[in-house]
Every structure is written in structure tokens, then in C-alpha cells.
Amino acid sequence: MNRGSIKDTYKEIFKSHDNPLLKEHIDKIIELDVYLPYNSTFFCITNTQDLSFEYISKNLNACLGMDREDLKAKGMRYLWSKMHPDDLDVWLKALDELMNFTLKEVAVADRSKMNYTWNYRLKNGQGDYVNIVQNTTPLEFDNANKPIIGLAHYTVLSPNIKMQICASAKVLNDRNEYETVYFNNFSQKLLSDGISNRERDVVRLLVLNYSSKEIAERLSISSNTVDTHRRNILKKLNISSTGELIGMLKMNKNLV
């Protein structure tokens, strides 16, 4: 996706119909920041109407090596510019499906009880990509009951951890427990939606432990062509090895 179109896509997902003010309890959240210990998490108060951060906690620098005043001045578009290019399309699709699920499946009375989680890779201040798990709770809604102001917690994990892009939604139930009402593994979904029929044939034979030479013979193509298909499949699924692909498929046989 062209980075210039990210803003328009994001704003369409979070399209708002009025301009409400922030609630007073946001100030209380900010006041607590000074007392929180330094760790691998930081939080922001996000404004999806003007793509800005109302507040960024002090832990940002310790977590990502970024200056929080600089990020606050430049807003969400600057943060998006740091996102891994292979994750952008999947991330936006995850946000869009979460929003559609909320508007279609979640009662208006329950939307203030929702909690959303998704992940992606982000370039830190040292120029290295790290894993980010973002957990967002809505604080403000527009007059169509669409969330526009959120409290977002970001957990920074090692880049050595291979993470598939997932999104989930939880609701605080009557027992004051968060109950998962939506989950989607978008990296796995790409297998059914993103690969060609020939690549799917290769995948099925890989699961049966055939070598590239054996796959080539069965499909009447060259071994080099099989290897090209294998590389393309790994790239599309954002995974690093055929072994990881096979393990994923053996646990989710319905994907092929």
C-alpha cells in the first residue's frame, strides 16, 4: 500500500460525526504517569479524529528510543512511517474488521466496555524493527457511537520473536471479566486469500513432506519453479521457514 493512502484509509475506518471533548478522567490517567515504573510498556491517549496523540507516557523513550515530544508534535502519521511495510496492509485490514465487528455485532451499551488488541512491527530509534502489541480501550465516542478517543497501551517485544498478525476484541461481562468476542489471525488468513492456486498445490505437497524435486515431478514443473513458489509463499505469509509454514498448516488444516 502507498503510505500516502494510509491516512485516508485510517480516517475512513474511524470516520467521526462530531467533535466531543475529552473527559476529565483522562487528566487523572496522565497524573498517574509520573508514578509508573520504567518497563517495556508505554501508553498514549489517541485521537483518531485528527490523527494525534493527546498524551504520550514517559516510558516511550526507554521502550523505543524515541522522543515523546517529537512524536506528539508529528502525530500518528509519523508513527505509521515507522511501521514495517509488510505489515501495513494487514494492520489496516485488522482495524477495519475490528471496527465493522463493533458497529455490527456489539450493542451500543457495551461499546464502552470493549478492549481491542493487535500487533505489528515498528522501527525503533536505533533503526531496528521490534514487535509491538497494542491494547486499546475506547474512552470517547462520536454521535454514531463509534470510538474516537482511546487509551492505548503498547508492549515492546524482542524482534527475535516471530509473531503472526492477529486482532482480538474483548468485552467486560457481567462478572467484570474480559470475555473474547472476536479473534482473527490475519497472517494465516492470507494463506486462503492471498496465494495462487499453484502455490496452494505446492503447500499441500509440502505438508505431506515431499521435497522440491518430488513436488516438481508431481506438478510437471521444474525444481527451480517449485523453489520460487516456496519463497513467494513465505514472503506472502511473512514467515521465515518452510518448517514454520508446515507447523502452522498442520495445526490449521482448514486453511488449505
N, C-alpha and C positions, 0 to 999 in steps of 0.2 A: 504493500500500500504506500502511496505517496504520502510523505509526512505532512505535506500541506493540507491533505484532506482529513487528517486525524481530528483537527479542531471541529470541522463541520459534522463529522460522524458522531463525535462525542457529544456535541451540543444537541444534536438531534435525539440521541438516546436520553439525555437529561433535559429535554426541552421544557421550559417553565412558563407559567402563565401569569405570574405576578412577581412582586419583589418584597418578600417578607423580611422582617428584621430578625437578627439573631436573638435568641432567648438569653435571659440574664444568667442562666446556669452555665453557659459557655465560659463566662468570666471565672466561674469557680473552678472549672477544669483547668484553665490557664494558670490560676493561682497555685494549683497543686504541683505544677511542673517543677518548681524550684526544689520541692522536697523529694522528687523521684530520683532513685539512684541511676548512675550510668550503667547501661546494659546494652544488649543487642537489639533493642526496640526503640522506636521513637513514634510520636503521634503528631498528626496535623488535623486542623479543622478545615475541611474542604468546602468550597463554594462552587458548585457546578454551573451556576448561572453566569458568572463572569470568569470562570476557569482560574480561580485564585485560591490562595491559602489564607484563611483568616488568621491562622496561627500555626507555627511550626515549633515543636518542642526542642529543648536544648540538646537532646541526645543525637540530633541529626548529624552533627559533625563527628561524634565518636563512632557512629554507625556507618556513615558513608564517606566521611572526609569532605563533606560539602558545607558551604557557608549558608546558614539558615536565612540570614537577611537577604543574601543574593537570591536564594530560591524563592523567598516570599515576594521579592520585587519582580521576579520573572514569571512566576506562576506555574500553572500546570503544564503549559506548552513546553517550558524548559525541561521539566521532569520527563515528559514524553520523549524529548530529544535524546535522553539518556537510555531509553529502553532498547533492549536488543531488537534489531529489525525483524528477526524471525518470529518474535512474539507479538508484534503489533496487531496483526490481523486477528490472531486467535484471542488476544486480550479484548479487543473491541467486540468481537462476536460474543465472548463470555459476558461482557457488560450488557450488551443488547438483549441477550436471552434472559439474564437475571432481571432486567427491567420489565421485559414482556411478561415474565412469570409473575412478578409482583403486581403488575397492573391487571392481569387477567385472573390470577389464582388467589391472591391474598386479599382478604377483606380489608376495607379501609380502616376499620377499628384496630386491625392487627399490624398495620404497617409501621407504627411507631415502636413495635416490639421486634422488628426484624433485625437480623445481623447477617452481613454478607462477607464472604471470603473468596479471594482469588490470588493467583500468583503469577510472576513473570520475572525476567532477568533485567537488571539495571546496572549501568556503568557507574562505578563509584568515583570518588575524587582522584584515585590513583590510576584510573583508566581500565580497571578490571571489572568484568561482569560478575555480579553476585545475585543470588536468589532473593527475591522479595516475596513475602507472604503478607498480603494486605487484608486487614479485617476492618470493615466499615459499619458503623451503626448510624442510621439516619437521625438527625436532630430537628430538621425543619422540612416542611412540605409546601408545595405550591397549592393553588386553589383547585388543582386536579388531583391532589393527594399524591403527587409524585415527589420523591425525596430529592432535595436540592442542597441541603447543608448536612454534612456528615462528620462524624468523629472517626478518623482513620488511624488505625494502629499498624505500623509496618515492622515486621520482624525480618532481620537480615540474616541469611544463612549462607554457608560456605558455597562457593561456586563448584566445588568438587561433588556436591550432592546433585544427582541427576533428577530433576523434577519435571513431571508432566504437568501441563497447564490445566488446572481444574478450577471450578467455581461452585460454590455452595451457598445456600440460604437457610438460615435457621430462624425459628420464631420462639419467643418466650411464651411457654404454655402456662396453663393454669396452676401448675406445680412450681412455677418460677424456675423451670429448667429449659435450656435451649434445645429445641427439637428440630432435626434436619428435615426440611420440607422440599429441598431441591439440591441435586448434585449432578454434575456433568464433568466428565473427563474429556476435555476438548482435544487433547493430543491423541487419544485413542479414537475419537470420533473422526479425525482426519483420515483414518485408515479406511473407513467405509465411504467417506465423502470426497477424499482428495486424490486417491491413487487411480491409475488407469486399470482397465480390465487385464491387460498383460502383466502389469505389476502385481495385481491380485493373484494371478496364476502363479507367479514366482513365489509370492508369500505363502500360498498353500503348500507348495512343494518344499519350501524351507522348513515349515512346521513339521513336515514328515521326514526331516533330516536328510534330504537329498543335497548332494554337492552341486556346485555351479555346473560342472560337466554333465552330471546326470539330469539336471533341470534343462540344460541346453538340448540334450538328446530327446527328452520328452516333449519339449515345445518346438523342436525343429528350428532352433536359433543357435547362434554361436555362444561360446562361454563368455566372450568379452561383452556381448549384449546382456547376458544374464548379470554379469558383474556391474554393468552400467545401471540396470534396473535396481539392483540391490543398493547401490549408492544413492540413487534417486529416492528410493523408499525411505532410507534412513534420514535423508535430508528433509523430506516432507514431514516425517513424524517427529523430527527433532530429537532423535535418539542416536546413540554413539556406536552401537554394535548390533550385529545380527543376533547375537545371543540375547540381548535385551529385547529385541523385537520378538523373538520366538517365545521368550518367557512371558511377555505381555499377551501374546496371542493365545498361548496355552491356558492362561487364566481367563481369557475373554474370547472364547471360540466363536461367539456370535458375530464378532467383528468382521469376519471374512466369509 
